[in-house]
Amino acid sequence: MRLVVGHPRLELVAVCADRSAGSRIEHVFPHLAGRVSMELEPFDAERVARRAEVVLCALPHGQSARVAGELVERGRLVVDLSADFRLRDPAVHAEWYGEHPRPDLLAGAVYGLPELHRAELRGARLIAGPGCYPTAALLAAAPLLRRGLVAARSLIVDAKSGVSGAGRAPAQPTHFPEVGEGVRAYKVAGAHRHAAEMEQEMSAAAGAEVRVCFTPQLVPMSRGILACVYAEPVDGVRGDELVDAMRDFYRDEPFVTVVEGGLPDTSHVRGTNRAHVAVHVDRRTGRVLALAAIDNLGKGAAGQAIQCLNLAAGFDETEGLHGVAAFP
């Protein structure tokens, strides 16, 4: 909502919810007071389709597919932030999320990472917003995989996220006294669903099957992700080739900066749709380290959704996304 309100070509015409229906937006989200004054409505596909040309869905997986399907069938452009349309293979989706409620829509959905799928996003009608962890990991690794500079057989992704990645509903594991002053890993050893998403897109980038050892970690901050991707270079690859590959890949990208002479930092992208990436070689061990910092609610979710909407609707890709990080 914050990004839509500041977008020169978008007008917020309806906001739908379940439990909060009937409440005023400024009471649910006080930071929007003075900018948005509307009542949250229960969802009705026909009513929404009459009023809106584009719909952004931010529902739990399983619920989103039904809503998105009803809106796509009514000719609306849908950007879905759930996991319902990210995995192309229904069998893979079933393995991680259960049977898909609308498998007929999977073939037409476009994975919403513009740096990898820009051409397909132009004119798309159903867009699957990537997960926040996969966004960071893919931005770090894709340039090296595309060039064949690192071995595709196995990558290690170690990523740290702020607690907003767990959503807004109160829960003990993300209760501040439980989280503060500590760092914890969770859903380790192949248990996190985002591993499948990473493997799908990394395999496509590499042109070969990629397996990912993914360890997510929770850190006591509100927002941000730092992803460290460890890989083995192919024989004979030099450090300057890796840096050149990243520079070339992101040369014309409006939201990705290759950091040289420093390291990506989540505080440098907070509140934005920007990503900072870097690559280094550990000469002692021969390992490659690729890093990416994003805001998990920006480039990892809402900002990227608006970027994809812009591309699909034929707008300038950067419209409504020119914000600079609030630092310090």
Secondary structure, 3 states (H helix, E strand, C coil): CHHHHCCCCCCCCCCECCCCCCCEHHHHCHHHCCCCCCECECCCHHHHHHHCCEEEECCCCCHHHHHHHHHHCCCCEEEECCCCCCCCCHHHHHHHHCCCCCHHHHHHCEECCHHHHHHHHCCCCEEECCCHHHHHHHHHHHHHHHCCCECCCCEEEEEEECHHHHCCCCCHHHCHHHHCCCCEECCCCCCCCHHHHHHHHHHHHHCCCCCEEEEEEECCCCCCEEEEEEECECCCCCHHHHHHHHHHHCCCCCCEEECCCCCCCHHHCCCCCCEEEEEEEECCCCEEEEEEEECCCHHHHHHHHHHHHHHHHCCCCCCCCCCCCCCC
